[in-house]
Amino acid sequence: MTQKTPRFLVADDIAVNRQLLSYFLRGYGQVDFAQDGQEVLEKFLAAYKEGTSYDAIFLDIMMPVADGQEALRNIRSFEATQGLGVNKEVKVVMVTSLGDYDNLKESLKQGAVEYLVKPVKEAGFKQLLERLGFNRVG
């Protein structure tokens, strides 16, 4: 039985931040990108409808159009309408420069599984991937 290659969505409005996380994710699975919260929701919904759901989304908070908190709320709302339980929800990790308690609390309340404050270091990011159950592919 072949195991499905994990799919990740990296969302940040700053290209270098997307590139950095993509570099950290090399060898772990397929990586797609979004530049704002609306694009996150569109890609998430399209993948779900195609049967190729994301395994994890790495989500910045401060983005144009719709911020990361709004994107997270919309993702969890959609999952609730589909009757997905906690074990079926996409793993959402907030990756942000906002280290304040209010954003941390709101993210966890909305169902983020982790909250990373930038700058993100490769060793810590790889430990996070292991905690979430992701291993290098191949």
C-alpha positions in Angstrom: 0.0 0.0 0.0 1.5 3.3 -1.0 1.3 6.2 1.3 -0.1 9.5 0.1 2.4 12.3 -0.3 1.5 15.1 2.2 0.3 18.4 0.8 1.1 21.7 2.4 -0.2 25.2 1.8 2.1 28.0 2.8 0.4 31.4 3.1 2.3 34.7 3.5 2.1 37.9 1.6 5.9 38.3 1.7 7.6 36.1 -0.9 10.8 35.5 1.1 8.8 34.1 3.9 7.0 31.7 1.6 10.3 30.6 0.1 11.9 30.0 3.5 9.1 27.7 4.7 9.1 26.0 1.3 12.9 25.3 1.8 12.2 23.9 5.3 9.4 21.7 3.8 11.6 20.2 1.0 11.5 16.5 1.1 8.3 16.4 3.2 5.7 16.6 0.4 4.1 18.9 -2.1 4.0 22.6 -1.3 1.5 25.2 -2.7 1.4 28.9 -2.0 -1.1 31.7 -1.2 -0.5 35.4 -0.8 -3.6 36.3 1.2 -6.4 34.8 3.3 -8.9 34.8 0.5 -6.5 32.8 -1.7 -6.0 30.4 1.2 -9.7 29.7 1.4 -10.1 29.3 -2.4 -7.2 26.8 -2.6 -8.4 25.0 0.5 -11.9 24.6 -0.9 -10.7 23.6 -4.3 -8.4 20.9 -2.9 -11.2 19.6 -0.6 -13.6 19.3 -3.6 -11.0 17.6 -5.7 -10.3 15.0 -3.0 -6.8 16.2 -2.6 -7.1 18.1 0.8 -4.1 19.7 2.4 -2.5 18.0 5.3 -1.3 21.2 6.9 -1.6 24.9 6.3 1.1 27.3 7.5 -0.7 30.6 7.9 0.6 34.2 8.4 -1.8 36.5 10.3 -1.1 39.9 8.7 -2.0 39.5 5.0 -4.1 41.6 2.7 -7.7 40.9 1.5 -8.4 38.5 4.4 -6.0 38.0 7.3 -4.9 34.7 8.6 -7.4 34.7 11.6 -10.3 35.2 9.1 -8.9 32.5 6.9 -8.7 30.1 9.9 -12.2 30.9 11.0 -13.5 30.3 7.4 -11.7 27.0 7.2 -13.0 25.7 10.5 -16.5 26.9 9.6 -16.4 25.0 6.4 -15.1 21.8 8.1 -17.9 22.1 10.6 -20.6 22.2 7.9 -19.0 19.1 6.4 -19.2 17.3 9.8 -15.5 16.8 10.0 -14.3 15.9 13.5 -11.1 17.1 15.1 -9.1 14.2 13.7 -10.2 15.0 10.1 -9.5 18.8 10.2 -6.6 20.2 8.4 -3.7 21.0 10.7 -3.3 24.8 10.7 -0.1 26.3 12.1 0.0 30.1 12.5 3.4 31.5 11.5 3.5 35.2 12.3 5.6 38.1 13.6 2.8 38.8 16.2 3.9 37.4 19.5 1.1 38.9 21.6 -1.2 36.9 23.8 -4.5 38.0 22.1 -3.5 36.7 18.7 -2.1 33.5 20.3 -5.3 33.0 22.3 -7.6 33.7 19.2 -5.6 31.4 17.0 -5.8 28.5 19.4 -9.5 29.2 20.1 -10.2 29.0 16.4 -8.4 25.6 16.2 -4.8 26.3 15.2 -2.6 23.4 16.3 0.6 25.5 16.8 1.6 29.1 16.9 5.1 30.0 15.7 6.6 33.5 16.1 9.0 34.7 13.3 11.8 34.4 12.7 11.4 30.6 12.4 14.5 28.4 12.7 14.8 25.3 10.6 15.6 22.9 13.5 12.5 24.0 15.4 10.3 23.9 12.3 11.4 20.3 11.6 10.7 19.3 15.2 7.2 20.8 14.7 6.8 18.7 11.6 7.7 15.6 13.5 5.2 16.5 16.3 2.5 16.8 13.7 3.4 13.4 12.3 5.2 14.4 9.1 8.4 12.7 8.1 10.6 13.2 5.1 9.3 11.4 2.0 11.5 8.9 0.1 
